[in-house]
Structure formats: C-alpha cells, structure tokens
Amino acid sequence: MLIGIMSDSHDNMNAIRKAVDFFNKKNVEIVLHAGDIISPFTAQEFSKLKMKFAGVFGNNDGDKPYLLERFENIGKLRQDFFEIELDGKKVVVMHQPKFIDQLQKSTNYDVVIYGHTHEIDIRKNSNLVINPGECGGWLTGRSTVAILDTTNLTPEIIDLS
C-alpha cells in the first residue's frame, strides 16, 4: 500500500495543486496531512484528490469550523492527533512533535507522522518517524511531500519545487 504524506501546506495553492497531482499520478491509497492547512479555500484543490484523505489541525489553522465544513466531503480533520491502521500497520498522525522522542522508542505504533518544524525528518528505531517537510515551501524554499510503502516501511521524500 502506498500512503501519501504531507504537512504545512500553508495556503500555497500552487504547491497543494502539485502535491494533489503527484499523489493522484502515484495512485496512493490515502493522503495523510500533518497539519497547518490554514484556510478553508484550500479545499478547492484538495477536493481533486482521487483517494481518501485524513488530517489534523496545526497550530496555524484558522477557521476550524469552516475547514471542517469544507473538508466534509474530502476527508476527516481531527484536533490534535489521530490513530489509524493501514495495511496492518499502526500509524499516529500529529502536528507538533510532542513526545516525539518517546514515541520513536514506543512499540505502540509502527509509524509516527508529524509536521510543524518544516524540516524533513526520517528516523528508524523501534518504529518509523516521518516529517515530510513543508509542502508550502515558505520557510525552506522547498516544497516536499512523502510517500510510504507499507510493505517494507520505506519512505521517500519527493521535492515538488
């Protein structure tokens, strides 16, 4: 199973469009967003995804009730974190890297996904930790996302810049 992973899209419609196109071409089965979508108008681009979508709010997401409404037919957005099982793997998605060092050593999850820092982070210990960097590209100048193959837990960072 291929999973699309993104974070910190920060209203960059062009970057979101590129990510959606990439995930659609790669035929991933689900896209997980680790927060900071920001504005409800971004639903226009996310609605073009041909697969399931799930995400969490970040610390900069503004009008959360309207984001929930606009994303209602796209996928589910959650407050702080969510757990999901994909292809037999336990995955947790969060925005801020709270307890990331402890989670990395935990055997409760196979994959830990986070955002917030805008920096790519891939670590393998007891589990796999992934921060795909920033889709929006505002801080680093790089628009990045990740795909994860669940059969061998091999992540790949994709630069959409």
Beta strands, then each sheet from edge to edge (+ up, - down):
strand 1: 2-6
strand 2: 30-33
strand 3: 52-56
strand 4: 76-78
strand 5: 81-86
strand 6: 89-94
strand 7: 111-113
strand 8: 120-124
strand 9: 128-132
strand 10: 144-149
strand 11: 154-159
sheet 1: 4+ 3+ 2+ 1+ 10- 11+
sheet 2: 5+ 6- 7- 9- 8+
end
